[in-house]
Amino acid sequence: MRTLTIISHTEHYYDKEGQLVGLGATVMEINQLLSVFDKIYHVAMLYKNPAPASCLPYTSNAITFVPIPKVGGKKITDKLAIVRRMPAILKRISKTLKHSDYFQFRAPTGIGVFVLPYLIYLYHGKGWFKYAGDWSAKQSPIAYKFQNYLLKNQKRQVTINGSWPNQKSNCITFENPCLTDQEIASGHEITAIKKWNEKAIELCFVGRLEANKGLDVFLNALALLSEETKQTIKKVHVVGGGTLLNNYKSYAEKLNITMTFYGVLSRNDVHEIYKKSHGIVLPSKSEGFPKVIAEALNYGCIPVVSDIYAIRDYITHEKNGFLITELSAHAVANVLNAFLKIDSVTYQKLIEARVQVVNKFSYNYYNEHLIQSVL
């Protein structure tokens, strides 16, 4: 019997029916890990507020949720709360690890500033670290840079997004899984009939509504398009939540482009937007490899994305997407213009080139990679 303890900051809630649910992307991944592990414990945070639409339940009793209190925030009192609750959190983690053959710590996260030193220097069992953020850490918060430094200077394996300069041997390039075999099959069906209509192009943005994710520069780029080019855009779908939502809505009203802001959606609803969209635009400043890129590409929604590490390892300019080399409104507008002016033949070639990338982001591919390279 092979057991695993996962330690993360993943938000969990109880929905209106009293069912435990967690952040959808992480829960989906953990559900799929049951093909590798017989029993999984997930030590993560429990929130008291209502569950967002993007949350999902676990699919098996073989997964046990181990709650820790919500910690983190920008206020001084939030920082002090982390220190105050640190002993209880470490005690809960230590107790859970006694039941496991392996651990996986998902970084970067606020609790990583004290959990990582514990796992690296005090815990001697088997395990690995999953780092899903920007591995360069140049634009990361200080706490994330600290975790990045610790992981680069310890011996256990670290799975990271993309390939990076001076990558150490224990740091393994790993795709961040996000697609089931059924979803990939559905993607083949959708792309077989999906057409390019140069007078009715649909675009989407999926992510947190904040400057770092690039919605600001995307909206500013749309404003720079000619009125003739704007007329080729049937609709722009914006998915995600954030405190700036109303500001973005007000600005969008001035663009003379039909835009819909959905807030946070369920996984299935987001996939429905990919199915009808022709391109996903993500001019983000720093990333690992966002799962939404592979999910969108699966349904023929072509990435128009930042030319940064991890992303450029999978997206090749004008082969299976479009890369933005400079994150300014003018540069994004230029790339958008190039994408919006392609013809149906070019669009089909972009769709056909997606297959090699999409298959690498399946859960089965990830699990096999895990067995061969980590366990």
Order of alpha helices (4+ residues) and beta strands (2+ residues): beta-beta-alpha-beta-beta-beta-alpha-beta-alpha-beta-alpha-beta-beta-alpha-beta-alpha-alpha-beta-alpha-beta-alpha-beta-alpha-beta-beta-alpha-alpha-alpha-alpha
